[in-house]
Protein backbone atom coordinates (compact mmCIF):
# COMPACT_ATOMS: atom_id res chain seq x y z
CA UNK A 1 0.00 0.00 0.00
CA UNK A 2 1.04 3.58 -0.55
CA UNK A 3 1.26 5.70 2.55
CA UNK A 4 -0.19 9.19 2.34
CA UNK A 5 1.41 11.90 4.49
CA UNK A 6 0.03 15.32 5.33
CA UNK A 7 2.90 17.74 5.75
CA UNK A 8 3.44 21.45 5.84
CA UNK A 9 5.42 22.73 2.88
CA UNK A 10 8.34 23.49 5.21
CA UNK A 11 8.41 19.89 6.44
CA UNK A 12 7.91 18.64 2.89
CA UNK A 13 10.96 20.59 1.72
CA UNK A 14 13.19 19.56 4.62
CA UNK A 15 12.31 15.87 4.81
CA UNK A 16 10.94 14.61 1.49
CA UNK A 17 10.99 16.98 -1.45
CA UNK A 18 14.26 18.84 -0.87
CA UNK A 19 16.50 15.76 -0.79
CA UNK A 20 14.94 14.44 -4.03
CA UNK A 21 15.41 17.83 -5.71
CA UNK A 22 18.98 18.29 -4.46
CA UNK A 23 20.02 14.79 -5.56
CA UNK A 24 18.63 15.47 -9.06
CA UNK A 25 20.80 18.56 -9.55
CA UNK A 26 24.13 18.40 -11.35
CA UNK A 27 27.16 18.89 -9.10
CA UNK A 28 27.83 22.53 -8.30
CA UNK A 29 24.26 23.71 -8.91
CA UNK A 30 22.11 25.73 -6.50
CA UNK A 31 18.36 26.46 -6.96
CA UNK A 32 16.30 28.83 -4.79
CA UNK A 33 12.58 28.83 -4.07
CA UNK A 34 10.89 32.05 -2.88
CA UNK A 35 7.28 31.16 -2.15
CA UNK A 36 4.34 33.22 -0.92
CA UNK A 37 0.72 32.18 -0.39
CA UNK A 38 -0.74 29.86 2.23
CA UNK A 39 2.65 28.36 3.10
CA UNK A 40 5.30 30.99 2.43
CA UNK A 41 8.98 30.26 2.73
CA UNK A 42 12.41 30.49 1.19
CA UNK A 43 14.57 27.44 0.56
CA UNK A 44 17.68 26.56 -1.35
CA UNK A 45 18.42 23.09 -2.70
CA UNK A 46 21.96 22.52 -3.79
CA UNK A 47 24.41 19.94 -4.94
CA UNK A 48 27.78 21.35 -4.02
CA UNK A 49 30.62 19.00 -4.82
CA UNK A 50 28.31 15.98 -4.91
CA UNK A 51 26.82 16.72 -1.46
CA UNK A 52 23.08 17.38 -1.78
CA UNK A 53 21.51 19.63 0.85
CA UNK A 54 18.45 21.72 1.65
CA UNK A 55 18.88 25.09 3.35
CA UNK A 56 16.36 27.47 4.86
CA UNK A 57 16.64 30.84 3.14
CA UNK A 58 18.17 31.81 -0.18
CA UNK A 59 21.87 31.15 -0.70
CA UNK A 60 24.10 33.10 -3.06
CA UNK A 61 24.84 32.67 -5.88
CA UNK A 62 21.83 30.87 -7.33
CA UNK A 63 21.80 29.18 -10.72
CA UNK A 64 18.02 29.46 -10.78
CA UNK A 65 15.36 31.17 -8.64
CA UNK A 66 11.70 30.18 -8.75
CA UNK A 67 9.12 32.66 -7.35
CA UNK A 68 5.39 32.15 -6.88
CA UNK A 69 2.79 30.96 -4.43
CA UNK A 70 3.16 27.69 -2.59
CA UNK A 71 -0.03 26.45 -4.23
CA UNK A 72 1.23 27.20 -7.74
CA UNK A 73 4.61 25.66 -6.90
CA UNK A 74 2.97 22.34 -6.03
CA UNK A 75 1.02 22.50 -9.30
CA UNK A 76 4.26 23.10 -11.23
CA UNK A 77 5.82 20.04 -9.65
CA UNK A 78 2.83 17.98 -10.75
CA UNK A 79 3.58 19.06 -14.32
CA UNK A 80 1.25 18.99 -17.32
CA UNK A 81 -0.83 21.76 -18.82
CA UNK A 82 -1.38 23.54 -15.51
CA UNK A 83 2.38 23.99 -15.07
CA UNK A 84 2.81 25.44 -18.55
CA UNK A 85 -0.12 27.81 -17.97
CA UNK A 86 1.43 29.06 -14.70
CA UNK A 87 4.73 29.82 -16.44
CA UNK A 88 3.06 31.48 -19.42
CA UNK A 89 0.80 33.65 -17.24
CA UNK A 90 3.68 34.80 -15.05
CA UNK A 91 2.17 33.27 -11.91
CA UNK A 92 5.44 31.34 -11.57
CA UNK A 93 8.55 33.34 -12.37
CA UNK A 94 11.96 31.83 -13.04
CA UNK A 95 15.21 33.75 -13.00
CA UNK A 96 18.19 31.92 -14.45
CA UNK A 97 18.27 28.46 -15.99
CA UNK A 98 14.65 27.31 -16.49
CA UNK A 99 16.00 23.94 -17.60
CA UNK A 100 16.81 23.24 -13.95
CA UNK A 101 13.13 23.63 -13.00
CA UNK A 102 12.19 21.12 -15.69
CA UNK A 103 14.90 18.74 -14.43
CA UNK A 104 13.51 18.98 -10.89
CA UNK A 105 9.95 18.49 -12.11
CA UNK A 106 10.95 15.25 -13.84
CA UNK A 107 12.78 14.02 -10.71
CA UNK A 108 9.68 14.58 -8.55
CA UNK A 109 7.50 12.73 -11.06
CA UNK A 110 9.98 9.85 -11.34
CA UNK A 111 10.20 9.45 -7.54
CA UNK A 112 6.43 9.78 -7.09
CA UNK A 113 6.94 12.18 -4.18
CA UNK A 114 3.71 14.11 -4.63
CA UNK A 115 1.74 10.89 -5.01
CA UNK A 116 2.52 10.13 -1.37
CA UNK A 117 2.21 13.61 0.11
CA UNK A 118 -0.82 15.85 0.53
CA UNK A 119 -0.25 19.45 1.57
CA UNK A 120 -2.69 20.57 4.29
CA UNK A 121 -3.77 23.52 2.10
CA UNK A 122 -4.61 21.38 -0.96
N, C-alpha and C positions, 0 to 999 in steps of 0.2 A: 504494500500500500504506500501511497505517497503521503507524507506528512505535510500538513499545511500550517504555516507559522504566521502569526500576526505580530508584526514588528513596526516600531517607529522607523522612519527613514534613517535617522541617526544610527540606530542599532543595525538596520539593514546594511548601511554602508560599512560600518565597523566590523561586522561579524560575517556577513554573507556576500554581499554584492562587491564591496571594495576589493577583497582578496581575488575574486574572479576577474575583476577589471584590471587590477594591477598585474596579475600573472599574464594577461593577454597582451600587455603592452610590450613593444620591443625594448631592449635594454637601453637605458639612458633617457627614457621618455617620461614626461610628467604631464598629467591632465587634471585641470581644476574644474570643480562644479560649484557654481554660485546660484543657489536655489532660494526662491521666495515661495509664497503660498502657504498652504496649511502646515507644511513641515519645512520651514526654512533652515538653511544651513550652508556651510562652505566646507568642502572637502577637497583633498588632493589625493589622487592615486598615482603612484609612481613605480617605475622599475628602474632603479638606479644601480647600475653595475650587477644586474641579475637578481637584486634583492627587491621583491615586491612589497610595497607598504601602502597603508592608508593613513593620511594625516588629517586632523581637524584643521580647518583654515586653508588659505590659499598660499602655496609655496611659490617661490620665484626661482628661476624663470619657468614659465609654463609653455609647453608645446602647443597646448590647446586649452581653451576655456569655454565651457558650456554654461549659458545663463538661461534661466526660465523658472517656471513654477515647479514645485515638487510633483504636482499632478501631471504636468506635461512631460516632465523628465521620465516618469514611469511609463507614460505612453510611448515616448521615443524608444525606450529600451525594449518595448514589446514589438516595435517595428511596424512594417506594413504601411498602408495608405495614411493612417493617422499621423505617423511619424513624419512622412514627407510633407503633409499639410502643415504641421507645426513648424517645420523649417521654412517652408515657402511663405507662410503668413508672418514670420518674424516672432512668433510666440516663443520659439527656442532660438537663441542666438549663439553662434559659434565663432570664436576668435581663434585664428590659427588653423591648424591642420584638421579639416573636417573628416578626413579619412580615418583619423584616430577614433572619432565618434562612431563611425560605421564599423570599425574593427571591434570596438567594445560592445556594440549592439549585437554583432554576430556571436561574440563570446558568451554573452548572457543567454542568447537563444540556444546555443549549443549545450550549455551547462544546465538549462532548464531552471535557472534560479527563480524567475518570476512565476513559474508554474507551482512553486512550493511556498511562495511568500505572498501574503495579502497585507497591503498597507492598511492601517486602521482608518485612513481617510478615503479609501476606495471601495 
